[in-house]
Amino acid sequence: MTFFEEPTFYDKTALSELQGAWICLRDYVVKEFGFKNSDKLIFHIAEAMSWECVRDIGSMKPLILLIDNIAKQADAPNLIIEAIEDVREAYEDVLTEISGGKL
């Protein structure tokens, strides 16, 4: 019987960068939880990270905008606002790679 061996390397792609940006954003919101509408942010971040949203990458853009608006209206900590910008940049990188045929 053979066993599946864990790969020793992974290709770093724009999608993995986007996933990492979402994870960091979620972690920041959890750490700072308690500010106005932080619960709404967690909900929409989870929605944006869902398999359905990743499969239809275009559906992620309105969620990024919504999350950004909620955070800014709630006067979320600057760390969270910056993390949302990181997500936006990573998302744009994914779209660029898709249009260039890399993904």
C-alpha positions in Angstrom: 0.0 0.0 0.0 1.3 3.4 -0.9 0.7 6.6 1.0 0.2 10.0 -0.4 3.2 12.2 0.2 2.8 15.8 1.2 4.3 18.0 -1.5 7.5 19.7 -0.5 6.8 22.9 -2.4 3.9 25.0 -3.5 3.6 27.4 -6.3 2.8 30.9 -5.0 0.1 32.3 -7.2 -2.0 35.4 -7.2 -4.9 33.3 -5.8 -2.8 32.2 -2.8 -1.9 35.9 -2.2 -5.6 36.8 -2.3 -6.4 34.0 0.1 -3.7 35.3 2.5 -4.9 38.8 2.3 -8.5 37.7 3.2 -7.2 35.6 6.1 -5.2 38.6 7.5 -8.2 40.9 7.2 -10.4 38.4 9.0 -7.8 38.0 11.7 -7.5 41.7 12.2 -11.3 42.1 12.5 -11.4 39.3 15.0 -8.6 40.8 17.1 -10.3 44.2 17.1 -13.8 42.9 17.4 -16.2 45.1 19.2 -16.2 48.2 17.1 -19.4 49.2 15.4 -20.5 46.7 12.7 -17.5 44.3 13.3 -20.0 41.5 13.2 -21.2 42.5 9.7 -17.6 42.6 8.5 -17.0 39.1 9.7 -20.1 37.9 7.9 -19.2 39.5 4.6 -15.6 38.5 4.8 -16.7 34.9 5.3 -19.0 35.2 2.3 -16.2 36.6 0.1 -13.9 33.8 1.1 -16.5 31.1 0.3 -15.9 28.6 -2.4 -18.9 29.9 -4.4 -17.4 33.4 -4.5 -13.9 32.1 -5.4 -15.4 30.1 -8.2 -17.1 33.2 -9.6 -14.3 35.6 -8.9 -16.3 38.5 -10.4 -18.8 38.3 -7.5 -16.0 39.2 -5.1 -15.6 42.8 -6.3 -18.9 44.0 -4.9 -18.2 42.3 -1.6 -14.8 44.1 -1.4 -16.6 47.4 -2.0 -19.3 46.6 0.6 -16.7 45.5 3.2 -14.7 48.7 2.6 -17.8 50.9 3.0 -18.9 49.2 6.2 -15.4 49.5 7.7 -15.1 53.2 6.8 -18.6 54.1 8.0 -17.8 52.3 11.3 -14.5 54.1 11.7 -12.7 50.7 11.9 -9.1 50.8 13.0 -6.6 51.8 10.3 -5.1 48.3 10.3 -8.4 47.0 9.0 -8.7 49.7 6.4 -5.2 48.9 5.2 -5.9 45.2 5.1 -9.0 45.8 2.9 -6.7 47.7 0.5 -4.4 44.7 0.5 -7.3 42.5 -0.4 -8.3 44.9 -3.2 -4.8 44.9 -4.6 -4.5 41.1 -4.4 -7.9 40.8 -6.1 -6.7 43.1 -9.0 -3.6 40.9 -9.3 -5.8 37.8 -9.7 -7.8 39.5 -12.4 -4.6 40.6 -14.2 -3.3 37.0 -14.1 -6.6 35.6 -15.4 -6.7 38.1 -18.3 -3.1 37.2 -19.1 -3.8 33.5 -19.1 -1.7 32.7 -16.1 -4.6 31.3 -14.1 
